[in-house]
């Protein structure tokens, strides 16, 4: 499973973690509404690959969060002076989709602070749910 990490220097890491997860939670509600609408109209309701990835679950505390897409996820951790994003997905294409989506959202909400996510390959966490299933 491919994994990447971005370390974003900011004294407001907790604030940005919360905003990213809140946005993911809203994407979750929107995705559920679309799936129900498509089910009633005969559409499939699956993630077609266009637009932002649909979120299955997003939750956070002041220092940790997770945005789960089903086919990948991003774990967020806030320290005093940095926000650490760890993305993992079923394949490289899915990983790029998570990276691109989170980078775009972070740049939008952090534009006043000039934030961006620069992703680098990372080693999978051996305690990760998916790593223990192999």
N, C-alpha and C positions, 0 to 999 in steps of 0.2 A: 504494500500500500504506500503510494507516494505521500511524502510529508514535506511541508515547507514552513518557514517561520519568518515573521517580520517583527522587528523591535523598533518601536516608535517612541522617541524621546519626547516626553511631555510631562509637565508638573500636574496636568489634569487627567491622568490616565484613567482614574475611576470614573470620571464624568463621561469620557469617550467610550469606555467599556459599556456603561449603562445605555448610552445613546445607541450604540451599534446593536446591542441585544434588544432594546426596545423596538428599533426599526425592524429587526428580524422577527419579533413577535407580531408586529403589524403585518409583515409579509405572510406570516403563518395564517393569520385570520383572513387575509385577502385570498390566499391560495385555497383555503377551505371553502370560502364562498364560491370561487370559480369552479372548484370540483363539484360542488353541489349543483350549481347552475348547469354545468356540462352534463352531469348525470341525468338531470331532468330533460335536457334538450337533446340527449343522445350522443353528446361528445364524450371523448375519453377521459379528460381531466388529468392526464399525465403531464409531467414537466417536458414540454416540447423542445427545450433547449434554447428558445429565444427569450430575450428579456432577462430580468434578474432571476436568479435561482429561487425556487419556491422553498420555503422553510417549513420543516415539520415541527420543530420545537426550538424555542429560544428562551433562555432563562439566565438570570445573573444575580450576583450579590455585589457589594462594593468592590470586591477584589477579584472575583472569578465569574466567568460566564461561558456559555456554550450556545452555538447556533448550529443546529442539526438539520441537514438537508436530506437525510436518508442515504444518499449515495456518497456522502462526505460530511465533514463538519469542521467547525473552527472553534477552538478553545481559546478563550481570552483571559489574560491575567494582568492585573494592574498592580504596579509597584509605585513607590513614591515619585519616581521620575521617568517611568517608561510603561508603555502598554505593549505586552507581548501577545502576538497572534500566532497560533499554531494551527495550520490547515492540514487536513488529511482527507484523501478521497480514494475512490476505487480505482482510478487511473489518472494519467497525466492530464488528459483533457478536462476531466471533472475538477482536478486540482486547480488548473488555470482559471476555470470558471469561478471558483470560490475566491481565489486570489484577486482576480480582476474586479469582482463584485464588491469585495470588502475594501479594496484600494479605492475604488470610485466613491463608495459611501464615506470612507474616512476622509478623503480629500474634500468632499462636500461639507461634512459637518465640522471639519477642522481647518477650513480654508483661512480663517482669521489667524490661526496659529501656524499656517503653512505645513500642515501634517500630510504625510504620505507614507504608504507601506512599501518597503523594499523587501521582496520575498527572497529567501535563500533556502536551498535544500536543507532538510533537517533529518535527524535520525528518529525513527518511530519510537514512541514511548512504550516500553515493555509492559506497562500497567494499563495501556489503552485497551478498551473493550474489544476492539477488532484484533489487536495483536495477540490476545489470549485465546482467540477462537481458532487460530491456525493449527 
